[in-house]
């Protein structure tokens, strides 16, 4: 019984950490979008005060939302780890949950990346008084850095979503050799 409880809370911890990491990536992109916005009220909301409350609320929300894992999970210990019994209602729910929690943040991140790029382009077209060449270079440096961060976050999110999607699909349907080959392929893509 103790090992089963530890198994459930280990899965709870991993589920919670994955949900929090994706949520915080979405919040980072939300913050970048707010900072690059032309609206002064949106830029003002990107502050430390709002950020602290949002982080606290997010952490509590995902802790409570992820409680379905230790409460509803009738886990059995299989050779591949601690999982719900194959074909059970919870296994189907958890598979759908994993796919949604993997794809939905990806779409949110892609949306915010496009909005950030739009804001950065419109900022680049703004009329500015003439300045020296070095000053113009310094003015464009934050824009280039923000684009680099945005592309890096998008790349990491896509890779992570592909990995989660593949692991939920491969969990019960394919042989272990196919799973290892696909995981190696994802790792190679991620390191490139």
Secondary structure as GFF3:
##gff-version 3
##sequence-region A 1 192
A	DSSP	alpha_helix	2	36	.	.	.	ID=ss1
A	DSSP	alpha_helix	40	45	.	.	.	ID=ss2
A	DSSP	alpha_helix	48	65	.	.	.	ID=ss3
A	DSSP	alpha_helix	68	72	.	.	.	ID=ss4
A	DSSP	beta_strand	75	78	.	.	.	ID=ss5
A	DSSP	beta_strand	81	84	.	.	.	ID=ss6
A	DSSP	alpha_helix	89	124	.	.	.	ID=ss7
A	DSSP	alpha_helix	133	173	.	.	.	ID=ss8
A	DSSP	alpha_helix	176	191	.	.	.	ID=ss9
###
